[in-house]
């Protein structure tokens, strides 16, 4: 019973920010809900892609080095 109550509190602690972020930014600050939803999914996409990109950059060989082409690509995108 105590373990279940502990996980219940962890669930609400982890879900509070995403659940309250959309109404706060939409109603109080007047933000676009679609763009806010996209912004809230960026950490999920990053968590999925980061190991793959890390493996790719570790095994990448070019005359400029392993990491430099990826850094230049990232700088040009941003």
MMTF fields as JSON, N, C-alpha, C and O atoms, coordinates in Angstrom:
{
  "mmtfVersion": "1.0.0",
  "mmtfProducer": "UNKNOWN",
  "numBonds": 311,
  "numAtoms": 312,
  "numGroups": 78,
  "numChains": 1,
  "numModels": 1,
  "chainsPerModel": [1],
  "groupsPerChain": [78],
  "chainIdList": ["A"],
  "bondAtomList": [4, 2, 8, 6, 12, 10, 16, 14, 20, 18, 24, 22, 28, 26, 32, 30, 36, 34, 40, 38, 44, 42, 48, 46, 52, 50, 56, 54, 60, 58, 64, 62, 68, 66, 72, 70, 76, 74, 80, 78, 84, 82, 88, 86, 92, 90, 96, 94, 100, 98, 104, 102, 108, 106, 112, 110, 116, 114, 120, 118, 124, 122, 128, 126, 132, 130, 136, 134, 140, 138, 144, 142, 148, 146, 152, 150, 156, 154, 160, 158, 164, 162, 168, 166, 172, 170, 176, 174, 180, 178, 184, 182, 188, 186, 192, 190, 196, 194, 200, 198, 204, 202, 208, 206, 212, 210, 216, 214, 220, 218, 224, 222, 228, 226, 232, 230, 236, 234, 240, 238, 244, 242, 248, 246, 252, 250, 256, 254, 260, 258, 264, 262, 268, 266, 272, 270, 276, 274, 280, 278, 284, 282, 288, 286, 292, 290, 296, 294, 300, 298, 304, 302, 308, 306],
  "bondOrderList": [1, 1, 1, 1, 1, 1, 1, 1, 1, 1, 1, 1, 1, 1, 1, 1, 1, 1, 1, 1, 1, 1, 1, 1, 1, 1, 1, 1, 1, 1, 1, 1, 1, 1, 1, 1, 1, 1, 1, 1, 1, 1, 1, 1, 1, 1, 1, 1, 1, 1, 1, 1, 1, 1, 1, 1, 1, 1, 1, 1, 1, 1, 1, 1, 1, 1, 1, 1, 1, 1, 1, 1, 1, 1, 1, 1, 1],
  "groupList": [{"groupName": "UNK", "atomNameList": ["N", "CA", "C", "O"], "elementList": ["N", "C", "C", "O"], "formalChargeList": [0, 0, 0, 0], "bondAtomList": [1, 0, 2, 1, 3, 2], "bondOrderList": [1, 1, 2], "singleLetterCode": "X", "chemCompType": "L-PEPTIDE LINKING"}],
  "groupTypeList": [0, 0, 0, 0, 0, 0, 0, 0, 0, 0, 0, 0, 0, 0, 0, 0, 0, 0, 0, 0, 0, 0, 0, 0, 0, 0, 0, 0, 0, 0, 0, 0, 0, 0, 0, 0, 0, 0, 0, 0, 0, 0, 0, 0, 0, 0, 0, 0, 0, 0, 0, 0, 0, 0, 0, 0, 0, 0, 0, 0, 0, 0, 0, 0, 0, 0, 0, 0, 0, 0, 0, 0, 0, 0, 0, 0, 0, 0],
  "groupIdList": [1, 2, 3, 4, 5, 6, 7, 8, 9, 10, 11, 12, 13, 14, 15, 16, 17, 18, 19, 20, 21, 22, 23, 24, 25, 26, 27, 28, 29, 30, 31, 32, 33, 34, 35, 36, 37, 38, 39, 40, 41, 42, 43, 44, 45, 46, 47, 48, 49, 50, 51, 52, 53, 54, 55, 56, 57, 58, 59, 60, 61, 62, 63, 64, 65, 66, 67, 68, 69, 70, 71, 72, 73, 74, 75, 76, 77, 78],
  "secStructList": [7, 2, 2, 2, 2, 2, 2, 2, 2, 2, 2, 2, 2, 2, 2, 2, 2, 2, 2, 2, 2, 2, 2, 0, 0, 0, 0, 0, 1, 7, 7, 7, 2, 2, 2, 2, 2, 2, 2, 2, 2, 2, 2, 2, 2, 2, 2, 2, 2, 2, 2, 2, 2, 2, 2, 2, 2, 2, 1, 7, 7, 7, 6, 6, 7, 1, 1, 2, 2, 2, 2, 2, 2, 2, 2, 2, 2, 7],
  "xCoordList": [0.821, 0.0, 0.871, 0.592, 1.912, 2.798, 3.53, 3.729, 3.928, 4.598, 3.661, 4.079, 2.412, 1.437, 1.18, 1.037, 1.118, 0.914, 2.132, 1.995, 3.317, 4.536, 4.551, 4.9, 4.176, 4.138, 3.015, 3.139, 1.95, 0.858, 1.343, 1.018, 2.115, 2.644, 3.698, 3.77, 4.51, 5.488, 4.796, 5.262, 3.691, 2.952, 2.471, 2.649, 1.864, 1.368, 2.503, 2.352, 3.635, 4.771, 5.336, 5.731, 5.382, 5.93, 4.956, 5.395, 3.668, 2.683, 2.16, 1.38, 2.555, 2.023, 2.431, 1.586, 3.7, 4.168, 3.539, 3.012, 3.559, 2.932, 1.424, 0.888, 0.748, -0.706, -1.066, -2.017, -0.326, -0.641, 0.01, -0.38, 0.99, 1.69, 0.783, 0.782, 0.01, -0.819, -1.889, -2.0, -2.677, -3.647, -2.993, -3.513, -1.855, -1.189, -0.71, -1.002, 0.022, 0.554, -0.538, -0.427, -1.582, -2.632, -3.538, -3.777, -4.038, -5.011, -4.359, -4.854, -3.269, -2.674, -1.723, -1.763, -0.871, 0.112, -0.322, 0.323, -1.398, -1.911, -1.076, -1.038, -0.408, 0.432, -0.374, -1.513, 0.229, -0.403, -0.298, 0.814, -1.407, -1.338, -0.576, 0.064, -0.634, 0.101, 1.604, 2.319, 2.085, 3.519, 3.974, 5.093, 3.115, 3.449, 3.534, 4.418, 2.619, 2.691, 3.952, 4.547, 4.364, 5.618, 6.795, 7.698, 6.798, 7.882, 7.944, 9.031, 6.802, 6.795, 7.228, 7.596, 7.195, 7.635, 9.111, 9.647, 9.782, 11.202, 12.057, 12.925, 11.864, 12.689, 12.478, 13.417, 11.273, 11.013, 11.749, 12.37, 11.685, 12.379, 13.882, 14.582, 14.384, 15.807, 16.262, 17.351, 15.449, 15.807, 15.868, 16.642, 15.063, 15.079, 16.257, 16.909, 16.54, 17.564, 18.987, 19.933, 19.171, 20.512, 21.399, 22.548, 20.939, 21.82, 22.2, 23.326, 21.251, 21.528, 22.565, 23.494, 22.412, 23.363, 24.722, 25.749, 24.754, 26.019, 26.744, 27.956, 26.023, 26.627, 27.126, 28.207, 26.331, 26.718, 27.982, 28.879, 28.069, 29.25, 30.475, 31.597, 30.297, 31.437, 32.059, 33.274, 31.242, 31.74, 31.962, 32.271, 31.817, 31.964, 33.429, 34.132, 33.893, 35.282, 35.291, 34.701, 35.962, 36.134, 37.477, 38.148, 37.857, 39.137, 39.084, 40.128, 37.894, 37.734, 37.601, 37.513, 37.584, 37.442, 36.078, 35.263, 35.846, 34.584, 33.452, 32.34, 33.697, 32.622, 32.434, 31.331, 33.48, 33.422, 32.335, 31.67, 32.104, 31.008, 29.628, 28.765, 29.42, 28.141, 27.955, 26.852, 29.039, 28.959, 28.682, 27.867, 29.354, 29.099, 27.674, 27.043, 27.159, 25.777, 24.796, 23.826, 25.051, 24.185, 24.242, 23.211, 25.416, 25.565, 24.841, 24.226, 24.906, 24.249, 22.73, 22.026, 22.211, 20.764, 20.241, 19.201, 20.95, 20.48, 20.806, 20.495],
  "yCoordList": [-1.184, 0.0, 1.257, 2.211, 1.251, 2.418, 2.617, 3.75, 1.524, 1.633, 2.219, 3.046, 1.801, 2.334, 3.814, 4.557, 4.252, 5.672, 6.477, 7.598, 5.905, 6.594, 6.786, 7.864, 5.754, 5.89, 6.836, 7.512, 6.881, 7.804, 9.244, 10.068, 9.547, 10.907, 11.206, 12.335, 10.226, 10.436, 10.699, 11.515, 10.013, 10.231, 11.668, 12.313, 12.184, 13.551, 14.566, 15.637, 14.252, 15.165, 15.264, 16.348, 14.149, 14.157, 14.724, 15.248, 14.644, 15.08, 16.489, 16.986, 17.137, 18.451, 19.504, 20.271, 19.549, 20.588, 20.435, 21.423, 19.246, 19.173, 19.429, 20.004, 19.01, 19.193, 20.666, 21.164, 21.352, 22.753, 23.732, 24.899, 23.287, 24.203, 24.683, 25.87, 23.782, 24.168, 25.189, 26.21, 24.984, 26.034, 27.357, 28.428, 27.286, 28.518, 29.327, 30.519, 28.695, 29.431, 29.852, 30.897, 29.052, 29.392, 30.502, 31.487, 30.359, 31.324, 32.582, 33.684, 32.444, 33.602, 34.351, 35.579, 33.614, 34.278, 34.37, 35.063, 33.688, 33.767, 33.035, 33.439, 31.974, 31.22, 30.267, 29.93, 29.839, 28.893, 27.481, 27.034, 26.767, 25.436, 24.425, 23.523, 24.56, 23.635, 23.79, 22.797, 25.035, 25.257, 24.836, 24.353, 25.017, 24.562, 23.043, 22.497, 22.354, 20.899, 20.414, 19.422, 21.108, 20.761, 20.977, 20.142, 22.077, 22.36, 21.332, 21.001, 20.83, 19.837, 18.451, 17.612, 18.187, 16.888, 16.871, 15.8, 18.002, 18.036, 17.161, 16.451, 17.166, 16.271, 14.792, 14.003, 14.406, 13.009, 12.639, 11.578, 13.507, 13.253, 13.225, 12.39, 14.12, 14.163, 12.894, 12.387, 12.385, 11.164, 9.962, 9.035, 9.97, 8.861, 8.987, 7.989, 10.192, 10.382, 10.485, 10.185, 10.892, 11.116, 9.874, 9.984, 8.698, 7.531, 7.164, 6.742, 7.33, 7.001, 7.957, 7.519, 9.246, 10.223, 10.049, 10.225, 9.713, 9.448, 8.262, 8.316, 7.2, 6.023, 6.371, 5.946, 7.146, 7.558, 8.414, 8.211, 9.357, 10.222, 9.482, 9.834, 8.473, 7.693, 6.861, 6.662, 6.381, 5.522, 6.26, 5.622, 7.566, 8.364, 8.686, 9.086, 8.509, 8.818, 9.725, 9.406, 10.849, 11.747, 12.448, 12.309, 13.192, 13.889, 15.061, 15.583, 15.478, 16.571, 16.087, 16.906, 14.797, 14.24, 13.605, 13.55, 13.129, 12.434, 13.387, 13.212, 14.368, 15.214, 16.521, 17.067, 17.021, 18.336, 18.456, 19.492, 17.47, 17.625, 17.742, 18.466, 17.035, 17.118, 18.479, 19.026, 19.015, 20.337, 21.403, 22.297, 21.316, 22.283, 22.166, 23.181, 20.961, 20.773, 21.386, 22.034, 21.179, 21.738, 23.268, 23.921, 23.835, 25.289, 25.879, 26.94, 25.209, 25.725, 25.625, 26.462, 24.634, 24.492, 25.579, 26.18, 25.831, 26.82, 28.194, 29.181],
  "zCoordList": [0.0, 0.0, 0.0, -0.725, 0.807, 0.874, -0.449, -0.886, -1.084, -2.38, -3.432, -4.242, -3.425, -4.358, -4.15, -5.121, -2.914, -2.625, -3.069, -3.557, -2.898, -3.342, -4.847, -5.327, -5.605, -7.056, -7.502, -8.524, -6.754, -7.044, -6.95, -7.805, -5.919, -5.776, -6.845, -7.331, -7.216, -8.29, -9.622, -10.416, -9.866, -11.103, -11.193, -12.227, -10.127, -10.147, -10.176, -10.763, -9.555, -9.59, -11.003, -11.433, -11.733, -13.091, -14.107, -15.131, -13.872, -14.86, -14.628, -15.441, -13.565, -13.247, -14.278, -14.74, -14.639, -15.567, -16.95, -17.462, -17.596, -18.922, -18.913, -19.86, -17.862, -17.815, -17.6, -18.202, -16.759, -16.468, -17.438, -17.48, -18.217, -19.121, -20.246, -20.569, -20.848, -21.982, -21.581, -22.26, -20.53, -20.172, -19.765, -20.08, -19.066, -18.637, -19.826, -19.926, -20.726, -21.869, -22.849, -23.49, -22.968, -23.922, -23.39, -24.088, -22.181, -21.669, -21.11, -21.348, -20.378, -19.721, -20.652, -20.727, -21.356, -22.215, -23.669, -24.456, -24.046, -25.406, -26.431, -27.593, -26.034, -26.96, -27.826, -27.505, -28.924, -29.833, -29.244, -28.96, -29.05, -28.444, -29.303, -28.763, -30.635, -31.491, -31.287, -31.147, -31.271, -31.078, -29.688, -29.515, -28.707, -27.365, -27.309, -26.65, -27.998, -28.058, -28.739, -28.319, -29.79, -30.462, -29.513, -29.453, -28.779, -27.839, -26.714, -26.241, -26.286, -25.212, -25.695, -24.872, -27.009, -27.517, -27.883, -28.167, -27.888, -28.246, -27.321, -27.829, -25.991, -25.158, -25.48, -25.374, -25.867, -26.206, -27.48, -27.555, -28.485, -29.743, -29.508, -30.082, -28.678, -28.375, -27.653, -27.924, -26.751, -26.032, -26.959, -26.723, -28.005, -28.955, -29.916, -30.22, -30.397, -31.415, -30.868, -31.596, -29.632, -29.097, -29.12, -29.548, -28.687, -28.757, -30.198, -30.463, -31.117, -32.516, -33.11, -33.789, -32.861, -33.373, -32.706, -33.362, -31.439, -30.756, -31.351, -31.561, -31.624, -32.265, -33.665, -34.071, -34.396, -35.746, -35.715, -36.534, -34.797, -34.742, -34.211, -34.574, -33.369, -32.895, -34.013, -34.036, -34.93, -36.002, -37.315, -38.322, -37.339, -38.552, -38.775, -37.848, -40.016, -40.355, -41.574, -42.607, -41.443, -42.578, -42.425, -41.402, -43.437, -43.349, -42.372, -41.982, -41.975, -41.018, -39.572, -38.658, -39.357, -38.022, -37.831, -38.752, -36.618, -36.346, -36.008, -36.505, -35.197, -34.682, -35.454, -35.479, -36.075, -36.712, -37.783, -37.816, -38.665, -39.634, -38.979, -39.475, -37.874, -37.18, -36.512, -36.492, -35.969, -35.34, -36.393, -36.168, -37.542, -38.615, -39.131, -39.426, -39.246, -39.679, -38.681, -39.074, -37.4, -36.364, -36.352, -36.191, -36.518, -36.522, -37.737, -37.63, -38.879, -40.071, -39.964, -40.53, -39.262, -39.09, -38.161, -38.429, -37.08, -36.115, -36.61, -35.943]
}
